[in-house]
Amino acid sequence: MAKTATKKTTKKVVVDLSKKTTSELASELVTTQTDLVEAKRSHAARELVSTARITELRKQIARIKTAMSLRAKEEKK
């Protein structure tokens, strides 16, 4: 069941990203990257409660970059 919930959540995130403008995606990318750096720092200091947070942030960054790439390809056409 966990995989089904993850897929639904992922689809919802992708739909949300497709509705955002390029500038909103860029600002969200910077924010997410900052969060990732902070999570890595917390992990190194053994303060991070959930190490899965690092994986979630990395995947979110990849989703944002993919959405930005798709938008750039559409603009070229």
PyMOL Python script that loads the backbone (N, CA, C, O; Angstrom):
from pymol import cmd

cmd.read_pdbstr("""\
ATOM      1  N   MET A   1       0.803  -1.198   0.000  1.00  0.00           N
ATOM      2  CA  MET A   1       0.000   0.000   0.000  1.00  0.00           C
ATOM      3  C   MET A   1       0.847   1.263   0.000  1.00  0.00           C
ATOM      4  O   MET A   1       0.429   2.286  -0.542  1.00  0.00           O
ATOM      5  N   ALA A   2       1.987   1.209   0.578  1.00  0.00           N
ATOM      6  CA  ALA A   2       2.826   2.401   0.664  1.00  0.00           C
ATOM      7  C   ALA A   2       3.228   2.900  -0.715  1.00  0.00           C
ATOM      8  O   ALA A   2       3.311   4.108  -0.937  1.00  0.00           O
ATOM      9  N   LYS A   3       3.479   1.981  -1.645  1.00  0.00           N
ATOM     10  CA  LYS A   3       3.885   2.388  -2.981  1.00  0.00           C
ATOM     11  C   LYS A   3       2.765   3.126  -3.692  1.00  0.00           C
ATOM     12  O   LYS A   3       3.024   4.091  -4.410  1.00  0.00           O
ATOM     13  N   THR A   4       1.517   2.688  -3.506  1.00  0.00           N
ATOM     14  CA  THR A   4       0.390   3.354  -4.136  1.00  0.00           C
ATOM     15  C   THR A   4       0.269   4.785  -3.628  1.00  0.00           C
ATOM     16  O   THR A   4       0.063   5.711  -4.412  1.00  0.00           O
ATOM     17  N   ALA A   5       0.396   4.962  -2.327  1.00  0.00           N
ATOM     18  CA  ALA A   5       0.308   6.301  -1.752  1.00  0.00           C
ATOM     19  C   ALA A   5       1.428   7.185  -2.281  1.00  0.00           C
ATOM     20  O   ALA A   5       1.215   8.372  -2.528  1.00  0.00           O
ATOM     21  N   THR A   6       2.608   6.626  -2.456  1.00  0.00           N
ATOM     22  CA  THR A   6       3.734   7.393  -2.976  1.00  0.00           C
ATOM     23  C   THR A   6       3.464   7.830  -4.402  1.00  0.00           C
ATOM     24  O   THR A   6       3.754   8.970  -4.765  1.00  0.00           O
ATOM     25  N   LYS A   7       2.915   6.943  -5.217  1.00  0.00           N
ATOM     26  CA  LYS A   7       2.622   7.285  -6.600  1.00  0.00           C
ATOM     27  C   LYS A   7       1.600   8.408  -6.676  1.00  0.00           C
ATOM     28  O   LYS A   7       1.750   9.327  -7.482  1.00  0.00           O
ATOM     29  N   LYS A   8       0.562   8.345  -5.847  1.00  0.00           N
ATOM     30  CA  LYS A   8      -0.444   9.397  -5.851  1.00  0.00           C
ATOM     31  C   LYS A   8       0.171  10.723  -5.424  1.00  0.00           C
ATOM     32  O   LYS A   8      -0.121  11.766  -6.009  1.00  0.00           O
ATOM     33  N   THR A   9       1.007  10.679  -4.422  1.00  0.00           N
ATOM     34  CA  THR A   9       1.667  11.889  -3.951  1.00  0.00           C
ATOM     35  C   THR A   9       2.572  12.460  -5.031  1.00  0.00           C
ATOM     36  O   THR A   9       2.604  13.674  -5.237  1.00  0.00           O
ATOM     37  N   THR A  10       3.306  11.597  -5.721  1.00  0.00           N
ATOM     38  CA  THR A  10       4.209  12.040  -6.774  1.00  0.00           C
ATOM     39  C   THR A  10       3.432  12.687  -7.904  1.00  0.00           C
ATOM     40  O   THR A  10       3.835  13.733  -8.411  1.00  0.00           O
ATOM     41  N   LYS A  11       2.326  12.082  -8.305  1.00  0.00           N
ATOM     42  CA  LYS A  11       1.509  12.655  -9.377  1.00  0.00           C
ATOM     43  C   LYS A  11       0.990  14.026  -8.978  1.00  0.00           C
ATOM     44  O   LYS A  11       0.952  14.943  -9.799  1.00  0.00           O
ATOM     45  N   LYS A  12       0.589  14.167  -7.719  1.00  0.00           N
ATOM     46  CA  LYS A  12       0.078  15.440  -7.243  1.00  0.00           C
ATOM     47  C   LYS A  12       1.173  16.501  -7.290  1.00  0.00           C
ATOM     48  O   LYS A  12       0.912  17.644  -7.667  1.00  0.00           O
ATOM     49  N   VAL A  13       2.388  16.134  -6.913  1.00  0.00           N
ATOM     50  CA  VAL A  13       3.511  17.066  -6.929  1.00  0.00           C
ATOM     51  C   VAL A  13       3.815  17.498  -8.356  1.00  0.00           C
ATOM     52  O   VAL A  13       4.055  18.679  -8.609  1.00  0.00           O
ATOM     53  N   VAL A  14       3.807  16.547  -9.293  1.00  0.00           N
ATOM     54  CA  VAL A  14       4.102  16.860 -10.688  1.00  0.00           C
ATOM     55  C   VAL A  14       3.047  17.795 -11.254  1.00  0.00           C
ATOM     56  O   VAL A  14       3.381  18.731 -11.981  1.00  0.00           O
ATOM     57  N   VAL A  15       1.786  17.563 -10.936  1.00  0.00           N
ATOM     58  CA  VAL A  15       0.717  18.442 -11.408  1.00  0.00           C
ATOM     59  C   VAL A  15       0.903  19.839 -10.825  1.00  0.00           C
ATOM     60  O   VAL A  15       0.737  20.833 -11.532  1.00  0.00           O
ATOM     61  N   ASP A  16       1.243  19.921  -9.548  1.00  0.00           N
ATOM     62  CA  ASP A  16       1.470  21.220  -8.919  1.00  0.00           C
ATOM     63  C   ASP A  16       2.622  21.960  -9.593  1.00  0.00           C
ATOM     64  O   ASP A  16       2.541  23.172  -9.792  1.00  0.00           O
ATOM     65  N   LEU A  17       3.684  21.256  -9.944  1.00  0.00           N
ATOM     66  CA  LEU A  17       4.837  21.891 -10.576  1.00  0.00           C
ATOM     67  C   LEU A  17       4.502  22.373 -11.980  1.00  0.00           C
ATOM     68  O   LEU A  17       5.024  23.396 -12.422  1.00  0.00           O
ATOM     69  N   SER A  18       3.645  21.655 -12.683  1.00  0.00           N
ATOM     70  CA  SER A  18       3.313  22.059 -14.047  1.00  0.00           C
ATOM     71  C   SER A  18       2.468  23.327 -14.065  1.00  0.00           C
ATOM     72  O   SER A  18       2.424  24.023 -15.080  1.00  0.00           O
ATOM     73  N   LYS A  19       1.805  23.634 -12.969  1.00  0.00           N
ATOM     74  CA  LYS A  19       0.976  24.837 -12.888  1.00  0.00           C
ATOM     75  C   LYS A  19       1.785  26.082 -12.532  1.00  0.00           C
ATOM     76  O   LYS A  19       1.305  27.201 -12.712  1.00  0.00           O
ATOM     77  N   LYS A  20       2.989  25.900 -12.036  1.00  0.00           N
ATOM     78  CA  LYS A  20       3.793  27.038 -11.587  1.00  0.00           C
ATOM     79  C   LYS A  20       4.533  27.690 -12.748  1.00  0.00           C
ATOM     80  O   LYS A  20       4.820  27.052 -13.761  1.00  0.00           O
ATOM     81  N   THR A  21       4.833  28.967 -12.578  1.00  0.00           N
ATOM     82  CA  THR A  21       5.593  29.692 -13.592  1.00  0.00           C
ATOM     83  C   THR A  21       7.072  29.353 -13.463  1.00  0.00           C
ATOM     84  O   THR A  21       7.506  28.745 -12.485  1.00  0.00           O
ATOM     85  N   THR A  22       7.832  29.760 -14.473  1.00  0.00           N
ATOM     86  CA  THR A  22       9.266  29.481 -14.470  1.00  0.00           C
ATOM     87  C   THR A  22       9.956  30.161 -13.294  1.00  0.00           C
ATOM     88  O   THR A  22      10.834  29.571 -12.665  1.00  0.00           O
ATOM     89  N   SER A  23       9.570  31.386 -12.995  1.00  0.00           N
ATOM     90  CA  SER A  23      10.200  32.091 -11.873  1.00  0.00           C
ATOM     91  C   SER A  23       9.840  31.439 -10.535  1.00  0.00           C
ATOM     92  O   SER A  23      10.668  31.388  -9.626  1.00  0.00           O
ATOM     93  N   GLU A  24       8.609  30.943 -10.416  1.00  0.00           N
ATOM     94  CA  GLU A  24       8.226  30.246  -9.187  1.00  0.00           C
ATOM     95  C   GLU A  24       9.020  28.956  -9.031  1.00  0.00           C
ATOM     96  O   GLU A  24       9.437  28.604  -7.928  1.00  0.00           O
ATOM     97  N   LEU A  25       9.228  28.248 -10.148  1.00  0.00           N
ATOM     98  CA  LEU A  25      10.021  27.020 -10.110  1.00  0.00           C
ATOM     99  C   LEU A  25      11.460  27.320  -9.710  1.00  0.00           C
ATOM    100  O   LEU A  25      12.061  26.584  -8.928  1.00  0.00           O
ATOM    101  N   ALA A  26      12.008  28.403 -10.250  1.00  0.00           N
ATOM    102  CA  ALA A  26      13.390  28.768  -9.929  1.00  0.00           C
ATOM    103  C   ALA A  26      13.533  29.100  -8.445  1.00  0.00           C
ATOM    104  O   ALA A  26      14.498  28.684  -7.804  1.00  0.00           O
ATOM    105  N   SER A  27      12.583  29.844  -7.906  1.00  0.00           N
ATOM    106  CA  SER A  27      12.668  30.191  -6.484  1.00  0.00           C
ATOM    107  C   SER A  27      12.458  28.956  -5.606  1.00  0.00           C
ATOM    108  O   SER A  27      13.093  28.824  -4.560  1.00  0.00           O
ATOM    109  N   GLU A  28      11.576  28.056  -6.025  1.00  0.00           N
ATOM    110  CA  GLU A  28      11.375  26.826  -5.259  1.00  0.00           C
ATOM    111  C   GLU A  28      12.615  25.937  -5.321  1.00  0.00           C
ATOM    112  O   GLU A  28      12.941  25.249  -4.353  1.00  0.00           O
ATOM    113  N   LEU A  29      13.305  25.954  -6.462  1.00  0.00           N
ATOM    114  CA  LEU A  29      14.540  25.181  -6.600  1.00  0.00           C
ATOM    115  C   LEU A  29      15.593  25.680  -5.621  1.00  0.00           C
ATOM    116  O   LEU A  29      16.249  24.883  -4.950  1.00  0.00           O
ATOM    117  N   VAL A  30      15.753  26.987  -5.538  1.00  0.00           N
ATOM    118  CA  VAL A  30      16.738  27.563  -4.617  1.00  0.00           C
ATOM    119  C   VAL A  30      16.376  27.210  -3.171  1.00  0.00           C
ATOM    120  O   VAL A  30      17.244  26.839  -2.380  1.00  0.00           O
ATOM    121  N   THR A  31      15.108  27.329  -2.838  1.00  0.00           N
ATOM    122  CA  THR A  31      14.660  27.014  -1.484  1.00  0.00           C
ATOM    123  C   THR A  31      14.905  25.547  -1.141  1.00  0.00           C
ATOM    124  O   THR A  31      15.375  25.223  -0.050  1.00  0.00           O
ATOM    125  N   THR A  32      14.583  24.670  -2.082  1.00  0.00           N
ATOM    126  CA  THR A  32      14.758  23.236  -1.844  1.00  0.00           C
ATOM    127  C   THR A  32      16.230  22.876  -1.731  1.00  0.00           C
ATOM    128  O   THR A  32      16.604  22.040  -0.909  1.00  0.00           O
ATOM    129  N   GLN A  33      17.065  23.500  -2.547  1.00  0.00           N
ATOM    130  CA  GLN A  33      18.503  23.245  -2.464  1.00  0.00           C
ATOM    131  C   GLN A  33      19.058  23.719  -1.125  1.00  0.00           C
ATOM    132  O   GLN A  33      19.922  23.063  -0.543  1.00  0.00           O
ATOM    133  N   THR A  34      18.571  24.844  -0.640  1.00  0.00           N
ATOM    134  CA  THR A  34      18.992  25.350   0.666  1.00  0.00           C
ATOM    135  C   THR A  34      18.566  24.380   1.773  1.00  0.00           C
ATOM    136  O   THR A  34      19.326  24.105   2.702  1.00  0.00           O
ATOM    137  N   ASP A  35      17.336  23.869   1.654  1.00  0.00           N
ATOM    138  CA  ASP A  35      16.857  22.887   2.630  1.00  0.00           C
ATOM    139  C   ASP A  35      17.717  21.629   2.613  1.00  0.00           C
ATOM    140  O   ASP A  35      17.992  21.047   3.663  1.00  0.00           O
ATOM    141  N   LEU A  36      18.143  21.208   1.420  1.00  0.00           N
ATOM    142  CA  LEU A  36      18.982  20.018   1.301  1.00  0.00           C
ATOM    143  C   LEU A  36      20.329  20.235   1.979  1.00  0.00           C
ATOM    144  O   LEU A  36      20.818  19.354   2.686  1.00  0.00           O
ATOM    145  N   VAL A  37      20.923  21.388   1.769  1.00  0.00           N
ATOM    146  CA  VAL A  37      22.206  21.690   2.406  1.00  0.00           C
ATOM    147  C   VAL A  37      22.049  21.679   3.928  1.00  0.00           C
ATOM    148  O   VAL A  37      22.900  21.153   4.645  1.00  0.00           O
ATOM    149  N   GLU A  38      20.962  22.258   4.403  1.00  0.00           N
ATOM    150  CA  GLU A  38      20.711  22.290   5.846  1.00  0.00           C
ATOM    151  C   GLU A  38      20.483  20.876   6.388  1.00  0.00           C
ATOM    152  O   GLU A  38      20.959  20.544   7.474  1.00  0.00           O
ATOM    153  N   ALA A  39      19.761  20.052   5.641  1.00  0.00           N
ATOM    154  CA  ALA A  39      19.520  18.672   6.074  1.00  0.00           C
ATOM    155  C   ALA A  39      20.823  17.880   6.113  1.00  0.00           C
ATOM    156  O   ALA A  39      21.038  17.080   7.024  1.00  0.00           O
ATOM    157  N   LYS A  40      21.687  18.097   5.136  1.00  0.00           N
ATOM    158  CA  LYS A  40      22.982  17.408   5.126  1.00  0.00           C
ATOM    159  C   LYS A  40      23.842  17.854   6.304  1.00  0.00           C
ATOM    160  O   LYS A  40      24.545  17.043   6.908  1.00  0.00           O
ATOM    161  N   ARG A  41      23.786  19.143   6.628  1.00  0.00           N
ATOM    162  CA  ARG A  41      24.533  19.648   7.776  1.00  0.00           C
ATOM    163  C   ARG A  41      24.007  19.026   9.065  1.00  0.00           C
ATOM    164  O   ARG A  41      24.781  18.619   9.932  1.00  0.00           O
ATOM    165  N   SER A  42      22.689  18.958   9.181  1.00  0.00           N
ATOM    166  CA  SER A  42      22.081  18.355  10.371  1.00  0.00           C
ATOM    167  C   SER A  42      22.429  16.880  10.483  1.00  0.00           C
ATOM    168  O   SER A  42      22.655  16.366  11.579  1.00  0.00           O
ATOM    169  N   HIS A  43      22.471  16.205   9.345  1.00  0.00           N
ATOM    170  CA  HIS A  43      22.815  14.780   9.345  1.00  0.00           C
ATOM    171  C   HIS A  43      24.261  14.580   9.799  1.00  0.00           C
ATOM    172  O   HIS A  43      24.555  13.653  10.555  1.00  0.00           O
ATOM    173  N   ALA A  44      25.146  15.435   9.344  1.00  0.00           N
ATOM    174  CA  ALA A  44      26.554  15.333   9.733  1.00  0.00           C
ATOM    175  C   ALA A  44      26.730  15.596  11.227  1.00  0.00           C
ATOM    176  O   ALA A  44      27.599  15.010  11.872  1.00  0.00           O
ATOM    177  N   ALA A  45      25.898  16.482  11.766  1.00  0.00           N
ATOM    178  CA  ALA A  45      25.974  16.803  13.188  1.00  0.00           C
ATOM    179  C   ALA A  45      25.123  15.849  14.033  1.00  0.00           C
ATOM    180  O   ALA A  45      24.995  16.030  15.244  1.00  0.00           O
ATOM    181  N   ARG A  46      24.545  14.839  13.387  1.00  0.00           N
ATOM    182  CA  ARG A  46      23.687  13.845  14.042  1.00  0.00           C
ATOM    183  C   ARG A  46      22.474  14.481  14.711  1.00  0.00           C
ATOM    184  O   ARG A  46      22.038  14.038  15.773  1.00  0.00           O
ATOM    185  N   GLU A  47      21.935  15.519  14.084  1.00  0.00           N
ATOM    186  CA  GLU A  47      20.748  16.184  14.607  1.00  0.00           C
ATOM    187  C   GLU A  47      19.505  15.856  13.786  1.00  0.00           C
ATOM    188  O   GLU A  47      18.384  16.093  14.237  1.00  0.00           O
ATOM    189  N   LEU A  48      19.694  15.316  12.592  1.00  0.00           N
ATOM    190  CA  LEU A  48      18.579  15.044  11.688  1.00  0.00           C
ATOM    191  C   LEU A  48      17.765  13.862  12.209  1.00  0.00           C
ATOM    192  O   LEU A  48      18.305  12.786  12.464  1.00  0.00           O
ATOM    193  N   VAL A  49      16.463  14.078  12.363  1.00  0.00           N
ATOM    194  CA  VAL A  49      15.590  13.043  12.899  1.00  0.00           C
ATOM    195  C   VAL A  49      15.317  11.973  11.847  1.00  0.00           C
ATOM    196  O   VAL A  49      15.396  10.780  12.140  1.00  0.00           O
ATOM    197  N   SER A  50      14.998  12.390  10.628  1.00  0.00           N
ATOM    198  CA  SER A  50      14.651  11.448   9.569  1.00  0.00           C
ATOM    199  C   SER A  50      15.620  11.610   8.401  1.00  0.00           C
ATOM    200  O   SER A  50      15.609  12.634   7.717  1.00  0.00           O
ATOM    201  N   THR A  51      16.446  10.611   8.180  1.00  0.00           N
ATOM    202  CA  THR A  51      17.397  10.686   7.070  1.00  0.00           C
ATOM    203  C   THR A  51      16.696  10.551   5.724  1.00  0.00           C
ATOM    204  O   THR A  51      17.283  10.871   4.690  1.00  0.00           O
ATOM    205  N   ALA A  52      15.468  10.089   5.720  1.00  0.00           N
ATOM    206  CA  ALA A  52      14.694   9.994   4.479  1.00  0.00           C
ATOM    207  C   ALA A  52      14.415  11.385   3.908  1.00  0.00           C
ATOM    208  O   ALA A  52      14.129  11.527   2.719  1.00  0.00           O
ATOM    209  N   ARG A  53      14.498  12.380   4.736  1.00  0.00           N
ATOM    210  CA  ARG A  53      14.268  13.772   4.295  1.00  0.00           C
ATOM    211  C   ARG A  53      15.271  14.167   3.209  1.00  0.00           C
ATOM    212  O   ARG A  53      14.919  14.893   2.278  1.00  0.00           O
ATOM    213  N   ILE A  54      16.506  13.700   3.321  1.00  0.00           N
ATOM    214  CA  ILE A  54      17.532  14.015   2.325  1.00  0.00           C
ATOM    215  C   ILE A  54      17.129  13.441   0.973  1.00  0.00           C
ATOM    216  O   ILE A  54      17.246  14.116  -0.049  1.00  0.00           O
ATOM    217  N   THR A  55      16.660  12.209   0.964  1.00  0.00           N
ATOM    218  CA  THR A  55      16.225  11.572  -0.282  1.00  0.00           C
ATOM    219  C   THR A  55      15.024  12.299  -0.869  1.00  0.00           C
ATOM    220  O   THR A  55      14.960  12.514  -2.079  1.00  0.00           O
ATOM    221  N   GLU A  56      14.074  12.677  -0.025  1.00  0.00           N
ATOM    222  CA  GLU A  56      12.893  13.403  -0.490  1.00  0.00           C
ATOM    223  C   GLU A  56      13.288  14.717  -1.151  1.00  0.00           C
ATOM    224  O   GLU A  56      12.764  15.070  -2.207  1.00  0.00           O
ATOM    225  N   LEU A  57      14.204  15.431  -0.534  1.00  0.00           N
ATOM    226  CA  LEU A  57      14.637  16.716  -1.079  1.00  0.00           C
ATOM    227  C   LEU A  57      15.369  16.539  -2.403  1.00  0.00           C
ATOM    228  O   LEU A  57      15.166  17.324  -3.329  1.00  0.00           O
ATOM    229  N   ARG A  58      16.216  15.519  -2.504  1.00  0.00           N
ATOM    230  CA  ARG A  58      16.936  15.265  -3.756  1.00  0.00           C
ATOM    231  C   ARG A  58      15.959  14.952  -4.882  1.00  0.00           C
ATOM    232  O   ARG A  58      16.130  15.419  -6.008  1.00  0.00           O
ATOM    233  N   LYS A  59      14.940  14.165  -4.579  1.00  0.00           N
ATOM    234  CA  LYS A  59      13.941  13.828  -5.595  1.00  0.00           C
ATOM    235  C   LYS A  59      13.116  15.051  -5.980  1.00  0.00           C
ATOM    236  O   LYS A  59      12.776  15.230  -7.150  1.00  0.00           O
ATOM    237  N   GLN A  60      12.797  15.882  -5.015  1.00  0.00           N
ATOM    238  CA  GLN A  60      12.037  17.097  -5.302  1.00  0.00           C
ATOM    239  C   GLN A  60      12.846  18.029  -6.194  1.00  0.00           C
ATOM    240  O   GLN A  60      12.294  18.640  -7.109  1.00  0.00           O
ATOM    241  N   ILE A  61      14.141  18.147  -5.942  1.00  0.00           N
ATOM    242  CA  ILE A  61      15.011  18.965  -6.789  1.00  0.00           C
ATOM    243  C   ILE A  61      15.014  18.415  -8.209  1.00  0.00           C
ATOM    244  O   ILE A  61      14.950  19.181  -9.170  1.00  0.00           O
ATOM    245  N   ALA A  62      15.087  17.109  -8.346  1.00  0.00           N
ATOM    246  CA  ALA A  62      15.069  16.492  -9.676  1.00  0.00           C
ATOM    247  C   ALA A  62      13.747  16.762 -10.384  1.00  0.00           C
ATOM    248  O   ALA A  62      13.734  17.021 -11.588  1.00  0.00           O
ATOM    249  N   ARG A  63      12.640  16.704  -9.660  1.00  0.00           N
ATOM    250  CA  ARG A  63      11.332  16.985 -10.263  1.00  0.00           C
ATOM    251  C   ARG A  63      11.249  18.428 -10.746  1.00  0.00           C
ATOM    252  O   ARG A  63      10.735  18.697 -11.831  1.00  0.00           O
ATOM    253  N   ILE A  64      11.753  19.345  -9.944  1.00  0.00           N
ATOM    254  CA  ILE A  64      11.719  20.759 -10.317  1.00  0.00           C
ATOM    255  C   ILE A  64      12.579  20.994 -11.549  1.00  0.00           C
ATOM    256  O   ILE A  64      12.161  21.685 -12.478  1.00  0.00           O
ATOM    257  N   LYS A  65      13.777  20.424 -11.560  1.00  0.00           N
ATOM    258  CA  LYS A  65      14.664  20.594 -12.715  1.00  0.00           C
ATOM    259  C   LYS A  65      14.057  19.987 -13.972  1.00  0.00           C
ATOM    260  O   LYS A  65      14.210  20.540 -15.061  1.00  0.00           O
ATOM    261  N   THR A  66      13.372  18.858 -13.836  1.00  0.00           N
ATOM    262  CA  THR A  66      12.716  18.231 -14.979  1.00  0.00           C
ATOM    263  C   THR A  66      11.607  19.129 -15.511  1.00  0.00           C
ATOM    264  O   THR A  66      11.480  19.307 -16.722  1.00  0.00           O
ATOM    265  N   ALA A  67      10.807  19.693 -14.618  1.00  0.00           N
ATOM    266  CA  ALA A  67       9.729  20.592 -15.033  1.00  0.00           C
ATOM    267  C   ALA A  67      10.296  21.820 -15.740  1.00  0.00           C
ATOM    268  O   ALA A  67       9.737  22.280 -16.735  1.00  0.00           O
ATOM    269  N   MET A  68      11.404  22.347 -15.228  1.00  0.00           N
ATOM    270  CA  MET A  68      12.031  23.511 -15.860  1.00  0.00           C
ATOM    271  C   MET A  68      12.586  23.148 -17.234  1.00  0.00           C
ATOM    272  O   MET A  68      12.491  23.940 -18.172  1.00  0.00           O
ATOM    273  N   SER A  69      13.159  21.967 -17.353  1.00  0.00           N
ATOM    274  CA  SER A  69      13.711  21.508 -18.625  1.00  0.00           C
ATOM    275  C   SER A  69      12.608  21.320 -19.663  1.00  0.00           C
ATOM    276  O   SER A  69      12.762  21.717 -20.818  1.00  0.00           O
ATOM    277  N   LEU A  70      11.504  20.718 -19.252  1.00  0.00           N
ATOM    278  CA  LEU A  70      10.380  20.531 -20.165  1.00  0.00           C
ATOM    279  C   LEU A  70       9.820  21.872 -20.628  1.00  0.00           C
ATOM    280  O   LEU A  70       9.469  22.042 -21.795  1.00  0.00           O
ATOM    281  N   ARG A  71       9.743  22.808 -19.708  1.00  0.00           N
ATOM    282  CA  ARG A  71       9.232  24.130 -20.055  1.00  0.00           C
ATOM    283  C   ARG A  71      10.169  24.826 -21.042  1.00  0.00           C
ATOM    284  O   ARG A  71       9.707  25.495 -21.967  1.00  0.00           O
ATOM    285  N   ALA A  72      11.478  24.675 -20.852  1.00  0.00           N
ATOM    286  CA  ALA A  72      12.458  25.286 -21.758  1.00  0.00           C
ATOM    287  C   ALA A  72      12.358  24.669 -23.152  1.00  0.00           C
ATOM    288  O   ALA A  72      12.473  25.377 -24.152  1.00  0.00           O
ATOM    289  N   LYS A  73      12.148  23.364 -23.224  1.00  0.00           N
ATOM    290  CA  LYS A  73      12.007  22.699 -24.521  1.00  0.00           C
ATOM    291  C   LYS A  73      10.745  23.156 -25.241  1.00  0.00           C
ATOM    292  O   LYS A  73      10.751  23.325 -26.460  1.00  0.00           O
ATOM    293  N   GLU A  74       9.662  23.356 -24.489  1.00  0.00           N
ATOM    294  CA  GLU A  74       8.417  23.831 -25.086  1.00  0.00           C
ATOM    295  C   GLU A  74       8.573  25.250 -25.623  1.00  0.00           C
ATOM    296  O   GLU A  74       8.008  25.584 -26.664  1.00  0.00           O
ATOM    297  N   GLU A  75       9.326  26.074 -24.929  1.00  0.00           N
ATOM    298  CA  GLU A  75       9.530  27.456 -25.363  1.00  0.00           C
ATOM    299  C   GLU A  75      10.361  27.530 -26.632  1.00  0.00           C
ATOM    300  O   GLU A  75      10.191  28.453 -27.429  1.00  0.00           O
ATOM    301  N   LYS A  76      11.270  26.559 -26.835  1.00  0.00           N
ATOM    302  CA  LYS A  76      12.093  26.537 -28.044  1.00  0.00           C
ATOM    303  C   LYS A  76      11.252  26.261 -29.280  1.00  0.00           C
ATOM    304  O   LYS A  76      11.537  26.779 -30.360  1.00  0.00           O
ATOM    305  N   LYS A  77      10.221  25.451 -29.123  1.00  0.00           N
ATOM    306  CA  LYS A  77       9.393  25.066 -30.269  1.00  0.00           C
ATOM    307  C   LYS A  77       8.536  26.164 -30.713  1.00  0.00           C
ATOM    308  O   LYS A  77       7.775  26.006 -31.668  1.00  0.00           O
TER     309      LYS A  77
END
""", "prot")
cmd.dss("prot")
cmd.show_as("cartoon", "prot")
cmd.util.cbc("prot")
cmd.orient("prot")
